[in-house]
Amino acid sequence: MDPISILDYSGVAVFAATGALAASRKELDVVGFIFLAAITGIGGGTLRDVILNIPVFWISNTVYVLICTAVAVFVYFT
């Protein structure tokens, strides 16, 4: 794995944690945590891809969604 991929996954994880913490302040359940983590983690890149009319990045590489889910569940239980 190259350093750019590690930074990319780390950035998604940090933004997913931000969304999960927002879900924590609203006292949502685990599904709400996962939803908000995914929206904040991959939402900006999805919007970018739609505007540029290119394939959405997380559809071909589901690791991004798994990272968002793992971070959300981790934040939920901590």
Backbone as numpy.savetxt, mean C-alpha at the origin, in Angstrom:
# Nx Ny Nz CAx CAy CAz Cx Cy Cz
17.61 -9.01 -5.91 16.75 -7.84 -5.91 17.66 -6.60 -5.91
17.39 -5.70 -6.80 18.21 -4.50 -6.93 17.78 -3.43 -5.92
18.66 -2.46 -5.67 18.35 -1.43 -4.67 17.12 -0.58 -5.01
16.86 -0.37 -6.27 15.68 0.42 -6.66 14.40 -0.30 -6.26
14.35 -1.60 -6.44 13.16 -2.37 -6.04 12.96 -2.33 -4.53
14.07 -2.42 -3.80 13.97 -2.36 -2.34 13.42 -1.00 -1.91
13.91 0.07 -2.51 13.40 1.40 -2.19 11.93 1.55 -2.58
11.55 0.97 -3.71 10.16 1.04 -4.17 9.23 0.32 -3.18
9.61 -0.88 -2.79 8.80 -1.63 -1.83 8.77 -0.95 -0.46
9.90 -0.37 -0.07 9.94 0.35 1.20 9.03 1.57 1.20
9.01 2.28 0.09 8.12 3.44 -0.03 6.66 3.05 0.05
6.30 1.96 -0.60 4.92 1.47 -0.54 4.59 1.07 0.90
5.53 0.43 1.59 5.29 0.01 2.97 5.09 1.21 3.90
5.87 2.25 3.70 5.75 3.44 4.55 4.40 4.12 4.32
4.00 4.27 3.05 2.71 4.90 2.79 1.57 4.01 3.27
1.71 2.69 3.15 0.68 1.79 3.67 0.56 1.92 5.18
1.69 2.08 5.86 1.65 2.28 7.32 0.93 3.58 7.66
1.14 4.61 6.85 0.44 5.87 7.06 -1.07 5.68 6.97
-1.52 4.96 5.96 -2.95 4.68 5.82 -3.48 3.83 6.95
-2.69 2.86 7.39 -3.13 2.01 8.50 -3.23 2.81 9.79
-2.33 3.75 9.99 -2.41 4.59 11.19 -3.63 5.51 11.14
-4.00 5.95 9.96 -5.23 6.74 9.82 -6.44 5.87 10.17
-6.41 4.61 9.77 -7.49 3.69 10.13 -7.54 3.45 11.64
-6.37 3.46 12.25 -6.31 3.29 13.70 -6.97 4.46 14.42
-6.73 5.67 13.94 -7.35 6.84 14.57 -8.86 6.82 14.43
-9.37 6.20 13.36 -10.82 6.09 13.17 -11.39 4.83 13.80
-10.53 4.02 14.43 -10.93 2.78 15.11 -11.69 1.82 14.18
-11.12 1.58 13.00 -11.72 0.66 12.03 -11.30 -0.78 12.33
-11.95 -1.72 11.65 -11.58 -3.12 11.79 -10.43 -3.44 10.84
-10.02 -4.71 10.81 -8.84 -5.09 10.02 -9.08 -4.87 8.52
-10.30 -5.04 8.07 -10.60 -4.80 6.65 -10.44 -3.32 6.31
-10.85 -2.47 7.19 -10.65 -1.03 7.00 -9.18 -0.67 6.98
-8.39 -1.32 7.83 -6.95 -1.10 7.84 -6.35 -1.49 6.49
-6.72 -2.65 5.98 -6.18 -3.13 4.71 -6.61 -2.20 3.58
-7.86 -1.77 3.60 -8.36 -0.88 2.54 -7.60 0.44 2.53
-7.49 1.08 3.68 -6.80 2.37 3.72 -5.31 2.23 3.45
-4.70 1.14 3.89 -3.29 0.92 3.60 -3.07 0.74 2.10
-3.95 0.01 1.44 -3.81 -0.19 0.00 -4.06 1.10 -0.77
-5.05 1.85 -0.36 -5.34 3.12 -1.05 -4.16 4.07 -0.95
-3.58 4.21 0.22 -2.45 5.14 0.37 -1.16 4.56 -0.17
-0.99 3.26 -0.08 0.25 2.64 -0.54 0.40 2.60 -2.05
-0.68 2.30 -2.75 -0.57 2.15 -4.21 -1.46 3.11 -4.98
-2.18 3.98 -4.26 -3.12 4.89 -4.93 -2.46 5.89 -5.85
-1.37 6.51 -5.40 -0.71 7.53 -6.21 -0.13 6.96 -7.49
0.49 5.80 -7.39 1.05 5.16 -8.58 -0.03 4.71 -9.55
-1.16 4.28 -9.00 -2.28 3.88 -9.85 -2.81 5.07 -10.63
-2.97 6.19 -9.95 -3.43 7.41 -10.62 -2.45 7.83 -11.70
-1.15 7.77 -11.40 -0.12 8.10 -12.38 -0.25 7.22 -13.62
-0.39 5.90 -13.42 -0.48 4.98 -14.55 -1.74 5.20 -15.37
-2.84 5.52 -14.73 -4.09 5.78 -15.46 -3.96 7.05 -16.29
-3.36 8.09 -15.72 -3.18 9.34 -16.46 -2.25 9.14 -17.65
-1.18 8.35 -17.47 -0.23 8.10 -18.55 -0.70 7.03 -19.53
-1.85 6.42 -19.23 -2.43 5.39 -20.09 -1.48 4.22 -20.30
-0.89 3.74 -19.20 -0.05 2.56 -19.22 -0.66 1.54 -18.26
-0.27 0.26 -18.38 -0.84 -0.75 -17.47 -0.54 -0.43 -16.00
-1.53 -0.63 -15.16 -1.38 -0.35 -13.73 -0.38 -1.33 -13.14
0.59 -0.81 -12.40 1.76 -1.58 -11.97 1.43 -2.72 -11.02
0.47 -2.56 -10.14 0.22 -3.59 -9.14 -0.63 -4.73 -9.65
-1.18 -4.60 -10.83 -1.95 -5.72 -11.40 -1.01 -6.80 -11.91
0.12 -6.38 -12.50 1.08 -7.36 -13.01 2.04 -7.84 -11.92
2.21 -7.09 -10.85 3.11 -7.47 -9.76 2.34 -7.33 -8.44
1.77 -8.43 -7.99 0.89 -8.39 -6.82 1.65 -8.26 -5.50
2.96 -8.20 -5.55 3.74 -8.03 -4.33 3.36 -6.73 -3.63
3.01 -5.70 -4.40 2.63 -4.42 -3.82 1.39 -4.55 -2.93
0.42 -5.29 -3.39 -0.81 -5.48 -2.60 -0.50 -6.33 -1.36
0.36 -7.31 -1.51 0.73 -8.14 -0.36 1.50 -7.33 0.69
2.34 -6.42 0.23 3.06 -5.55 1.18 2.07 -4.68 1.94
1.13 -4.09 1.23 0.11 -3.25 1.88 -0.69 -4.06 2.89
-1.06 -5.27 2.54 -1.83 -6.12 3.44 -1.02 -6.50 4.67
0.23 -6.88 4.48 1.08 -7.27 5.60 1.31 -6.11 6.56
1.55 -4.93 6.02 1.77 -3.76 6.87 0.49 -3.42 7.63
-0.65 -3.50 6.96 -1.92 -3.18 7.61 -2.21 -4.14 8.76
-1.99 -5.42 8.54 -2.23 -6.41 9.59 -1.25 -6.21 10.74
0.01 -5.91 10.42 1.00 -5.64 11.46 0.61 -4.44 12.32
0.21 -3.37 11.67 -0.19 -2.16 12.42 -1.46 -2.44 13.22
-2.38 -3.20 12.66 -3.62 -3.52 13.37 -3.34 -4.24 14.69
-2.44 -5.20 14.65 -2.17 -6.00 15.85 -1.17 -5.35 16.80
-0.51 -4.31 16.36 0.39 -3.62 17.29 -0.29 -2.38 17.82
